[in-house]
Amino acid sequence: MLDSTPLTTKQDTTFVQSYGIHTGFIPRSQLVKKHWMLAGDDYAKLQGHWHDNALTAIYGNYFVVDKINGVEVSDAQAQATLEELSRVTLAQQFGPQYSNNISLFASDRSVGWEYPVLTPSQAKEISTSPDVIAYNKVLRYAFASAYAYSLEPGGSFAYHDDPLYQKLMLTNGKLEIIDSLLNVDGVYAFAVKVPAIASENLEEEVIIAYKGTNPFNTGDLYEDFKLFFANLAETDIAWQRTAYEFCQRILDQYPPNQASIATGYQIPETTNSHNVVLTGHSLGGYTAVDSGVRTGIQTRVFASPGTKIIDTYARYFANTMRLRNVINFRTDYDPISSSALRHDENEVEFPAFPGKNLFVNHLLENMIKERLIPLYHNWQDPTARPSQLFITPDASIGAGLKFRTNVWGPSQDR
């Protein structure tokens, strides 16, 4: 089912906020710069229509562009022109290091909401089907995130004998680990190559997984505590650089293909490229998101805390760059993923587990056994399906997101 008809056909005008992401590892407070898109000495202006131009329109809105500065553009021209104007603007304002990796959104004001900019053909691709998540892929990332805990001394992995784990993850009966990082600045991570499986419609993937918070490890809990205050102050912690460098090490060995990179990020051309995904649970999810913003790699995480990694100032009432390449799978009333303030990523939210112990909502094992495995077998399972989805129509398709969608609220409404 395609949502090809806009709610309004009225000709509207808007402007564009361009974001530039620095090409190297620098402090988070300087990672992203933004500026109104310019065309020469004036602000670039888009003509087209809002999906919903009512004064009360907030959630689920987007802008379909027909003209740029009064000149009609095709779909290809619109995409190329918007990216070029953004790169020129950002290079002029902040330097070339902010012009390679970009993101852009439609906006009429400096304070408020920003929205996806779509071409007419992209708007026609938006589907209203509720079957939007490929849970076999999501299970792969969850298994990898769970395996990362076994890298720590005394760590364990509960799924070695699980037939579904063996089917989705093993190559010729073995887990094909490419590389690992063991307690460098406190970071545990590994990269694994998982096979193509025709019967599952799965391609070969390289998954980079970071270990998350062990609730029985006081060191991990202390890192989460520091993370909360680091987010408040927009400061950096050494393990973020280490995690980023590990990610780059894997990308040097296995260059990502275009499907693995968010729109607007530039990657070197290569004849041998791969599907690459970043993942992790809890603190590992946060670490994956941090590397994902810096590299543009598709990022699928579990119970990640709020990221708030872009601006120097508190942004409750300010525009902020949404993380189009990130989807966070989390459970309602999870005390960890609800901490550390604002979520700027796409989200799939599952209903809370029964009982008064809120920490059961944070455990990855509970999500795998009670949510993801049942949904793998039946995506309509009423006991497991998400309670809410927050996925914008410019979210990066692939890595478990089947197609372009636009949903903001209860999944039962789909």
N, C-alpha and C positions, 0 to 999 in steps of 0.2 A: 504494500500500500504506500503510495507516494503522496506527500503533502505538497502538491505542486501549485496550489492556488493561494496567493497571499490574502490576508484579511482585508487589505486595502489596495486600491489601484491609484490612489492619489499621488501626484508627483511631489516628492519630498526632497529636501536638501539637508546635508549634514557634512561634518568634517571628520578628519581622521587623526587619531593619536598613534604615532609611530614609536615603537619601542626597539631599542638596540641592545643586544646582549653581548657583553665583552667577549672577545675570542680567547682569552687566556684565563688562568685562575687568579682572581683578585678578590678582595674582601666583598662580602655580599652587599654592603652598603653602596658599593660602586659597580656592582655587577650589571645593572640595567639602567639605561637612561631613556627618557621619553621626551618627545616634542611634538607639537602639532605639525602634521605633514605640510610641507611648503611646496609651492609650484612657482619657481622664481622668487620674487620678493613678497608674494602674497600667500595666504593659506589655501591649500588645495581644497576644492569643494566637490562633493559627490552629489549627483542627481540620480534619483531612482525612487524607491519606495521602502518604507518600513513594513515589516511583516504585520505589525500592529502599531498604528500611529495615534492611538488614543492617548489622552493625557495621563491615564493611569497605567499605561503599558510599561512593565518593568521586566518580568520574567519571560524567558523564552523568546525575546525579540531579536531581530536581526535586520540588516539593511541590504537590499538588493540593488546593486549599482548598474545603472544604464549609461550614465555619462560621467566624465571627469572634466571639471571646469567647462561644462557646456558642450563637450565633444563626445559624440556617441562612440562607444567602444564595444568590441566583441568580447566574449568571455576571455579569450587568450590575451587580448590587448589590455583588458581591465586588470588581470592578475599581474602582467608584466609591468604595466605603468605604475600601479600601486607600490609594487616592490621597488621599482627604480626610484620613484619619488621619495620613498621612505629611506632608501640607502643614501641618496644624495643629501636629504635633510639631516640625517643622523651624522653623516661624515662631516658636514659643514658645522654642525653645532657641537659635536663632541669628539670628532676625530675618526679616522678610518677603522680603528679597532672596534667601534660600535656599529659598523655598517654592514658587516658580513652576515650576522645572524639577527633577524628582525622578526617582529610580530606587530600586527596592526589591528585597530578596532575603530568602529564608528562611534562618534560621540559629538554632542552639541555643547558640552560644558565641561569645565575643569573638575567639578565636583559632581559625583553621581555615578551612573552606570555607563559602561562601555559595552559595545555589542559586536558580534561577528559581522564582517563585510563579506557578502557572497555575490557571486555572479549569478545571472538567471539560471544557467544550467545547474549550478551547485544547489540553488534553491529547489529546483525540481527533483534533485536526488534525495531530498529529505524524506525519509520513510516514517510512517506511523506504526509500523509493525512493532509489537512488543518483544519479538524474538531478536533482540539487538546484541546480546552478549554470547560469544562462543566460549562456553564453559570448559571445553576440553583444553583450549589454550590457557584460560585463566587458571585451571588446575595445574598446568605445567609450571606457571610462575609461582603458584602457592607451594607446590612440592619443592621447587628450588629454594624458595624463601625458608621453608622448614628445614631443608637439608643444611642451610648455612649455619644453623644452630649447632650442628654436629662438628663443626670445625673447631669450636672452642674445647679446650681440655675438659673432659668430663661430659661433653655434650652428647646428645643422642638424636636418633632419627627414627621415627615410629613406623615408617612406611616401606622399609626394605622388602618386606614380603607381600606388600599390597599389590594385587594383580593390576590395578589401574595405574599405579605408579610405575610398575614394570613396563606396562604397555606404552605409556605416554613418554617416558623419560629415558629408557635404556636403549642402547645401540648394541645389538648382538649380545644382549644379556648383561651389559656393563654400562655404568654411568660414565660418559665420555667427558671427564673434567679436563679443561684446557689449561687452566691456570688457577692459582689460589693466592690469597693474601692472609697471612696468619699473624694476628696481633701486632701489626705495624701501626703505631699510634693508637692502639686499641681497636683497630679495624680488622674484622674477619670478613672475607668475601671470597667468592669463587666464580669462575665462568665455566659453563657447561654447554656442549653442543648436543642438542636433542634431534632425533631423526625425523625425516619426512615420513608420514604415515598416510598412505592414499585412502585407506578405509575411513580415516578420521578427518580427511580433508586438511591435514596438517602439513606444513612445510618445515624443512629443516630450520632450526633457529639456534642462535647463540644467546644464552641467557646469562646475564651478569647479576648475581644475587649478593646482597649485603646482609650480614647477621643483624638481628634486631635485639630488642630488650629481653633479657632473661629475668623474669620477676624474682628469681631466687639468687640473682647476682647483684649484690649491693653496688658494685661498680657500674653496672648497666643502669640501675635506678638513679645513681648519682649523675650519670651522663644525661638522662632524661630531664633531671632537675636542672642541670646546667643549660640544656637545650631550651627550656622554657624561657629562661632569663636571657639567653643569647638571642632568641627571637625578639624579645622586647627591645633589646639594645642594638640589634642588627650587627652583632659581633660575629667573629668567626672562631672556629675550633679546629685544631690541627688535623683531626681525623678527616675533615671534609676535603682538605687538599690531598691527603693520602688516598681517599676513596676516589677522587677525581682522577688522580694519576693512574690508579689501577684501571679505571674505565678506559682511559686513553691508551693504556698498554694493550688492552684487549682489542680496541678499535684499530690500532696499528696492525695487529695480526689478522683481524677479520673486519675489513672496512664495511661499514653499513651501506645497505642499498637505500634508494630514495624512499621506499615505503617505510623504512625504519626511522626517518628523520621528519621532524615537524616542518610544515610549510614555512618558508622564510629563512631556514638555516641552510648554509652553503656547505657542501662536502666535496672533497676532491673526487674527480672522475676516476673510475677504476673499472677494469674488465672483470674483476673477481670480487663481487660484493655479497653481503649476507644479510639475512634478517637478524636484527639485534634488538634485544629488549632488556631494560633494567628493571629489577624488582627487589623487594625486601619487605619485611614486616616490622612494624613499630619504628624504633629508631633506625632499623635497616631500611624501612620504607622512606623515612625522611632523608637518609643519606642518598638513596637512589634518586629521589626527586631533586636533590641539590645537584647531583651530577647530570640528571636529565635536563634541567634548565640550562646548564652550561653547554651541553653538547647537542641538545635537540633530539636525543634518542627517545624512542617510544618507551614510556615508563608506566608500569602497572604495579601498584603497591597495595599493601594490606595493613589497615589500621595505622596508617601514618599520621603523626601529629600534624596540626596545622603548620603550614610551611612559612608563611610571612617572611619571604627571603628577598624581597625586591627593594623596597624603599627605606630610606633612613628614618622617615617619620611614621608615626602611628597612622594607619590608613583606614580607619573605620568610616571616614566620610570622604575619602579621596579615591580617585580612580587607581587601578592597579592592573598590572599585566596578568591576565589569566594564563594558566599553564595548559595549553591546548594539547600537549603530548602526554599528559598525565591523567590516569584514572586511579582513584583511591577506593578500594573495596573495604568498607568498614561496617561496624555493627552499631546500632543505636545504643546510646548510654555507655559507650566505651570511654572510660575516664582518661585514657592515654590519647586516643586519636581526637578527642574533644579538647585536649589541652593545647598549649602553645599558640593559641589565638587563631588567626584567620586561615581558612582553606581557600586557596585560589585555583584548585584543580577540579576536574570533573570527578563525580563521586557516584558510586553504587552503594546504597545503604541498606543493610539487612536489619530485620526486626531484632530487638534485644532478646536474649535468652531469659527464661524464667528464673526467678530467685532474686535475693537481695544482694548477692555478691556481684557487684558491677564488673569486677575484673574478669569474670568469665566471658564478658563481651569483647575482651581484648585478645583472648587466646586464639592463635592461628589454628591450632588443632581443632577447636570447636567450629571455626568457620569452614575448614576443609571437610570435616565429617558430617556436620549438620546442615551445611548450606551448599558448598560447591559440588561435592560428590552427588547428592540427590539431584541437583540442577543439571549436572552432566547427563544423568540418566533421563531426566524429564525437566525441561526448562520451565514448565508450567507448574511444578510441584508447589502446591499452596502452602506447605509447611516450611519451604525453604526460599521461595522467591523473594527478591528485594522488595522492601517496603517503599523505597523512594529511589528515583534516578535523577541525577543532575548532570546532564550531558548536553553540551552546546553543539550547534550544527557545524562549527569549525573544529571540533575535536579531531585529532589525528586518527584516521581509520586504520584498522589493522590491529595486530597484537590483542585480539579478543574482541575488538569493536567491529561488528560485521559491516555496518554501513552508516551513512550519514543520518543522524537523528537529531531531534530537538525536543527534549523532555526535561521538565523541571518540576518534580513533585511526585506524588504517589504513582507507583508503577501500575497499580490496578486501573488507572485511568487510560492506559494505553490500549 
